[in-house]
């Protein structure tokens, strides 16, 4: 593995997640809600979350379990 400058980095035990976060307007109210998707790596299962709190709770559970 290499960093942005081409230098070799040591392999580490870790995880890579792709997190996407956006605002979504609720049709019944003028408030905007945060939504999120989370995927482990680039080919893992994509999970959808109705709130940031739900996403963080899931991610914390994944990391504690491993």
N, C-alpha and C positions, 0 to 999 in steps of 0.2 A: 504494500500500500504506500502511496506517496501523498505528500501534502501539496498545497497549491504551488509550491516552488520546486517541486520535483524531488525533494528530499525524502528518503525512505523513513516511514513511520513504523514503530513496533506494533505488532498485532496485539489487540486487546480484546478481552472477553467483553462483549457489549452487544447492544442492539441498535438497529437503525430503524427509525419510524418516519413515515411521511405524514405530516399533520397539515390539514387544510382547515382554515377557520374563516367564517364570513358572517356578515349580518344578513338577516332575512326579515322582511317586514311581515308582521302578522296581519291577516286580512281584516280582523275584527277590531284591531286597535292600531293607533299610530306608532306604538312602540316597536322597536326592532330587536329581535332576539339573535343571540349568537348561536351558530350551528357549527358542527365540526365533523370531519371524517378523519379516520386514523387507519394507517396501513403499515404493517411491519414489513420493512424492506420495500422493494418495488413490485414484488409479485404476491405479497401476502393478501389475505382476505381484507377487504375494505369494510370498516365498521362506521356506521353513521350515528351521530349523537345529536340530541335535541338541545343540549346545553353544554357549555364549557365544563361545568361541574361534573356532568356525567362522563365526559371524555377524560378528564383528569382522574376521576375515581377509577375508571377502567384501566388507564395507563399505570396508575400506582399499583393496582392489583396485579397487573402483568409483571411489573418489575419486582415486586416483593416475592411473587411466587417463583421466580427464576433465580 
